[in-house]
C-alpha cells in the first residue's frame, strides 16, 4: 500500500513538472515567434529604405545636371553622404 502511494505521488510530481514545462515552452515559443516577426518587419523596412535611397541616388546620378560631373563629384553628392 505504501509503495502504491509513493508511485502515485511520483506520477503526480512528474505530471506537474511536465505541465509546468509545457506552459513555459509554449510561452518561449510565442516570444520567439514575436521576435521573428519583429525582425522580419525591421528587415523589410530597412530594405525598403535602402531601395529608396539607392533609387534616389541613381536618379540623381543619371539626371541631366550630373552627366557632366566627374565620378569624384558624384560621390560627394549630399544624398551619398547620408548612406
C-alpha positions in Angstrom: 0.0 0.0 0.0 2.8 2.5 0.9 4.6 1.6 -2.4 1.4 2.4 -4.4 1.1 5.7 -2.6 4.7 6.6 -3.3 4.2 5.7 -7.0 1.1 7.9 -7.2 3.0 10.8 -5.6 5.8 10.4 -8.0 3.4 10.3 -11.0 1.7 13.4 -9.7 5.1 15.3 -9.4 6.0 14.2 -12.9 2.7 15.4 -14.3 3.1 18.7 -12.6 6.6 19.2 -13.9 5.5 18.2 -17.4 2.6 20.7 -17.3 4.9 23.5 -16.0 7.5 22.8 -18.6 4.8 22.7 -21.3 3.5 26.1 -20.3 7.0 27.6 -20.2 7.8 26.1 -23.6 4.7 27.5 -25.1 5.5 30.9 -23.7 9.0 30.8 -25.0 7.8 29.6 -28.4 5.3 32.6 -28.6 8.1 35.0 -27.6 10.4 33.5 -30.3 7.6 33.9 -32.9 7.1 37.5 -31.8 10.8 38.3 -32.1 11.0 36.6 -35.6 8.1 38.7 -36.8 9.7 41.9 -35.4 12.9 41.1 -37.1 11.1 40.4 -40.4 9.4 43.8 -40.1 12.6 45.6 -39.3 14.4 43.9 -42.1 11.7 44.7 -44.7 11.6 48.3 -43.5 15.4 48.6 -43.8 15.3 47.0 -47.3 12.6 49.4 -48.4 14.6 52.4 -47.1 17.7 51.1 -48.7 15.9 50.7 -52.0 14.5 54.2 -51.8 18.0 55.6 -51.1 19.5 53.7 -54.0 16.8 54.7 -56.3 17.2 58.4 -55.4 21.0 58.1 -55.8 20.6 56.6 -59.3 18.1 59.2 -60.3 20.4 61.9 -59.1 23.4 60.4 -60.8 21.5 59.9 -64.1 19.9 63.3 -64.1 21.0 65.8 -66.8 22.8 68.1 -64.4 25.1 65.3 -63.3 26.0 63.9 -66.7 29.0 66.3 -66.9 30.2 65.6 -63.4 33.2 63.6 -62.6 33.0 60.4 -60.5 34.6 62.2 -57.6 31.9 64.9 -57.7 29.1 62.4 -57.9 30.5 60.6 -54.8 30.4 63.9 -52.9 26.7 64.4 -53.7 24.7 65.1 -50.5 22.5 62.1 -51.0 25.5 59.8 -51.0 26.8 61.2 -47.7 23.6 60.2 -45.8 24.1 56.4 -46.5 
